Amino acid sequence: MKGPDGNELFRNIQVGLACSVCVAAGRGSECEHNQDAIPPWKSREKFDMVKALYGDRKDLLMRESMGIVTEDQTSLFRVQWVDAYIAAVTHIVSPRPSFILVACDPNGGGDSNMALVSCTFIRGSMVVVGLDYHAVRGHDEIEVLLMAHVHALQAAYPDMWIIFVGESNLGQEADHMKHMLRYEPTVYSVMEGGLAGVRTTGKRKELYAMELCKFLSQSAIQHTGDELVVANPLKSGTVAEKRAAAQTEFRKQLLAFRKIVLHSQTGRSEARISYTGKSQGAQDDIIITATIAAYWGVQFLTRRIPGIPYDRYDEPPSARH
């Protein structure tokens, strides 16, 4: 937890049997460098017996007996995949892709965040180029955050189209955002069924999650590092601080995102599957938006969205003027 000034409220001290070098190398369960830290009421022989009892469950051994923080085993995305993404920094050079897809999950009020995740696709990999989130209040703050993000992308990538995909909900925020973007000549807003934005059903949530899972599991997702567009004017701090906070929050939400199977209590119906990262006050708005970006980015790239004049977006905007 952090206070209003951004400083941690508690001092954290981690004590464990695995040294930092072995943990970083992925050999935490095999480390024997801190054996002198075993407390006097435990013996080396008993620890060896505990290791044998855990067998192949190295994650449980490290968490329960060696003091190492491991990922939640219900997480949809493995910690190795997430850390590989964080380490995978790339730069978009010429020839650049023709478009950036901007996905948005409106917050609809309350304590949740409006999130914006922008990405493009290079040689089969998904590249995150922009990331913003904020608990916006009202029409004005929605417009401030949306336009700041879009204008920052346009400044960084003037020769790329922006394809906007908002989640369609009962509050019609996607339609309002389409209206806000109506004078942006390089922006195209995706519609579905005659309405602005795209619908999100239970089945689609699974398709969204599996698309992002595909990119993560195949080490086919990267980000632009210090060039990542983070433009939220509603949040205090330097651009570097906002960028670091956004990446940290994204990583946390990735690791907390879970697939939950809800079995019928009567046995008369099939189990329901839910994908969520919300528990104990945690948020999942960024990760939900990232799954939307992954799925609809692939749909746009493969020209599977009806009604879009794809030929128009094969060449940069400057060629159209």
Sequence and secondary structure as in RCSB ss.txt:
>XXXX:A:sequence
MKGPDGNELFRNIQVGLACSVCVAAGRGSECEHNQDAIPPWKSREKFDMVKALYGDRKDLLMRESMGIVTEDQTS
LFRVQWVDAYIAAVTHIVSPRPSFILVACDPNGGGDSNMALVSCTFIRGSMVVVGLDYHAVRGHDEIEVLLMAHV
HALQAAYPDMWIIFVGESNLGQEADHMKHMLRYEPTVYSVMEGGLAGVRTTGKRKELYAMELCKFLSQSAIQHTG
DELVVANPLKSGTVAEKRAAAQTEFRKQLLAFRKIVLHSQTGRSEARISYTGKSQGAQDDIIITATIAAYWGVQF
LTRRIPGIPYDRYDEPPSARH
>XXXX:A:secstr
 B TTS BSS      SS HHHHHTT GGG  TTGGGS TTS HHHHHHHHHHHTT HHHHHHHTS      TTB
SS HHHHHHHHH B    SS  SEEEEEEE   STT  EEEEEEEEETTEEEEEEEEEE   HHHHHHHHHHHHH
HHHHHH TTSEEEEEEB  TT HHHHHHHHTTT TTEEE EETTEESB   HHHHHHHHHHHHHHHHTT EEE G
GG B   TTS S HHHHHHHHHHHHHHHHHH EEEEE  SSSSS  EEEEE   TT   HHHHHHHHHHHHHHHH
HTT STT  GGGGGS GGGG 
